[in-house]
Amino acid sequence: MMFVAEQQFSRYFVTFFSDVHEGNTVFGLLGTVQSGTEFVMYIFMPMFVNYIGAKRGLLIVGALVGARLIISGMCDSHPAYFCHQTAVRV
């Protein structure tokens, strides 16, 4: 199920741009940056986890994932707006 959603995300992503080609270019650049960041993190994360310990490492990851989920749930607009429109609507 998630694989199908991941395949369709690029179509959704380009809707935020005035030109489909510009959206595809930005999506490709973001994919490249993500892959490079993952590569660097895979090098240093084992050393960091060994330094702080597995239990603390799992607690940090849990806090980060939880914060990401909560912040994503609060956003009702494009991520570029940095969720500034998340005030409670009356």
Residue pairs with C-beta under 8 A, 6 or more apart in sequence:
10 24
10 27
13 23
13 26
13 27
14 20
14 23
14 24
14 27
15 23
16 23
16 78
16 80
17 23
17 26
48 57
49 57
52 60
71 83
74 83
74 86
75 83
75 86
76 85
76 86
77 83
77 85
